Amino acid sequence: MTRIGLVVNPVAGLGGRVGLGGTDGPDRPRVALSLGARPQAGARAAAALGELAARAGGPARDGLLVVTAAGPLGADSVAAAGLADRIVYAAAAGRDTTAADTAAAVRAVVAEDVGLLLFAGGDGTARDVLGALGNVHCPVLGVPTGVKMHSAVFAVGPRAAGEVAAAWLGRTGGVRLRDAEVMDRDEDALAEGRVTSRLHGWLPVPDVPVRVQQRKTGSTTVSPEAVGGIAAEVAERVGEGLLVLGPGSTTRAVAAALGADVSLTGVDALALRPGHPPRVVARDAREDTLLALGPAWLALSPIGGQGFLLGRGNQQISPRVLRAAGGREHLLVLCTEAKLAALGGRPLLLDTGDDALDAELSGHLPVITGRRRTSLYRLAM
Amino acid sequence: MTASHAPVSVSPEEARIAPKPRLRRFQQASWDEKLIFELGSPGERGVLVPAADPSVPMPAIPAALRRAEPPALPEMSQQQVLRHYLRLSQENLGADLNIDVGQGTCTMKYSPKVNDQFVRDPRIAALHPLQDEDTVQGVLGIIHSLEQLLKEISGMDRVSLQPGAGSAAIYTNVAMIRAHFAARGELDRRDEIITTIFSHPSNAACAKTAGFKVITLHPDADGYPDIEALRAAVGPRTAALLITNPEDTGIYNPRIEEFVRIVHEAGGLCSYDQANANGILGITRARDAGFDLCHFNLHKTFSTPHACGGPAAGACAVTEELAPYLPRPTVEFDPATGMYRLDDDRPESVGKMRPFYGVVPNLVRAYAWIMSLGAEGLRAAAETAVLNNNYLLHKVRQIPGVSVPYAAGRPRVEQVRYSWEKLHEDTGLHSEDLGLRAADFGTHYWTSHHPYVVPEPMTLEPTESYTRADLDEYAAILAEIAREAYEDPETVRTAPHRSTIHRVRPEALDDPATWAVSWRAYRRKVLGEAGR
């Protein structure tokens, strides 16, 4: 029997259509409902399960057990999709569900040895899942139902979530997990009038290209090989010098390929020297630490699901840091060709908070896509 | 973009000329045939070859080349072999069997069978490449004449027919670019080659293989190669631009001369990948746009068949300035003696790209194809290919769920990269699902090179070979599949149902541990037998 976990945040996305933004915090969902919002998270979770069941088909479908929480926390969606459930958590009756319910449900579900945890929600829910999992390793996939979705843990839609889940559960080898960023809006910055987001951590997400590629040539879509090529190119460009690595799945993989042990969500600085292992000179560095480094190469990769290069999750790399490092000439943008193509022609986005600097950085920049390979790609404010 | 479910309006006149095509009740043969290595039995044989007459002296085969034991080949009668391959052929969708307009970028035009008769003629088939050149004057004459024809078609000064395929021709051109800058002492500072994401990936691959750094340009918002990106990319390090035109989107780059000028002003060379030349034969030429080098795929544009992945044939054409670097030997004609000869004494040559002087059977086919059409015929073929493509475009864009990204409202040249993104958003089905469903109607299509810049892609290239009825039938198949996708997605998702084509798990192709491309590898990796 295949076990899959499901946790729905029933209030996720409520604020979107009524202009409230996210529904994090105890009061917002009720306000949203009073403004006429209709819950949609449960229906979207059911759509994802429906797609999963359709793709699993026949005996696999009959052998599918969804481990979940009672009522709107998951069981309603499982019933709507016509699948078998096992309920391992129930919120106390007579009150609205909260983030604490999400966390408790996640812990109860993953204790049941599920092959994949589906959650329906937005960035706030993703943070709750990240916190609840702690050190428990369980593949996770987000069904997008929230208002804010800067995180890279979501499938592109409910159906796509079902498709990825089916590919992951039915795998016979070849499907890998990738570390995907959990991002959320930075409420401190918001209070100061700046819209920006913070990187909170990483969740293991099945790396199933939703547009499964047909082969004519022999290249691959998910490729540690491409990351190795990018790492080699970075090492060649820097030679002997300082390399500041922003957060991002590509920069992290590059750091690993270079043999450096870097922090999870922060900005790190390495001293590179040909023929020697890299030396970590700053870990999880703040703006002032980076400023003190002086001239350095800055390696950045697009972060989250929307192609932000600066201003989301890497605010430590501030306008002052960018200028002190040497500006555009010292910027190394790292991205695989497949990831660039997935942007659908949209530019890489800049939001440093300094319009003059953003304008200076805008325009075509060679993005490193492999060893001795670049793509000229547009950066825009 | 039309994306409604409204039926296509057809005038009575149109209905009379092109009645609504009937969808075939196709059912492919499925033989459940074993691999040939699993057939036959020890001692079974087909033809008994008579023993050599002991009175005839035979040169001794060097001991190092002699096998200690016979090769482990299947032992079968001739009839069994014939039956085996006939069965396999019935489980295929060959170019002579289906309406093969779906293999976009490949130019699957009809290959006239008479050209194969020429190739099988003993005067071609019995030649050996090591024969003295005095004894192969006929075939050298054909090669020389084909070179003259391709000079005229490209506008260039010299041609080499040695490369064995399109990618080999691209590599040959890159090697000549390298030789050119090496001869000028500039190679150490000119180490960058620029290409575009919609040019064939072999351009980037060959440039990198030859030691250049590769800069790839992405399209602008209209789908044209981004000229601002080109300006940002060129500089004193630029060795060359390798570009296809029209690109694989079927969009002709109207600023191609400006692209060439920008690169020339920076001191770089321009090489034209003419894989997509089928819509521009006799209409425009590489030289006229200012290019220094170009190549043709004779197995595409000039009808020598693709032959299931080879052998193909490539032709490189260059300006006089680059001629010294052409592969050797070249085929020369000496008017004084009236004889053709092979010139191996070319010190600046990039050397041999393959043994001898080309894939001769394909050169004969290409020569015959061009000669049978003549200059007027080549242009008519190109015009018909463009007309066919835009007719199919007109039909396909009316199918619900299809869009035609980029260059809105403009016609395409010889192919179109369509997108099923809307249908995917509506139904969850992928372009690959629809392509597999097409197998249930006895045809297929190809999506795109990757990465997929156009989401949910489908690339169709009808060439000049297909009739209006063929195109109507093909469009009707796509329309039927789109209807099913909206009304009965399960049928499409689980297709094919009436074909022997399979769904393939693509992730397995990423894992060398699962590849078994030979019987020996199959025994080791799949059957788990000890390695031999």
Interface residues (C-beta under 8 A of the other chain):
Chain A: E51 A54 R55 G57 G157 R159 A160 G162 E163 R171 T172 G173 G174 V175 R211 V212 Q213 Q214 R215 K216 T217 G218 S219 T220 T221 V222 S223 E337 A338 L340 A341 A342 G344 G345 G363 H364 P366 T369 R372 R373 T374 S375 L376 Y377 R378
Chain B: I197 P201 S202 A204 K208 F212 K213 V214 I215 T216 L217 H218 P219 A221 D226 E228 A229 A232 A233 E425 G428 H430 S431 E432 G435 W446 T447 S448 H449 H450 P451 Y452 V453 P455 E456 E490 R493 T494 R505 P506 E507 A508 L509 D510 D511 T514
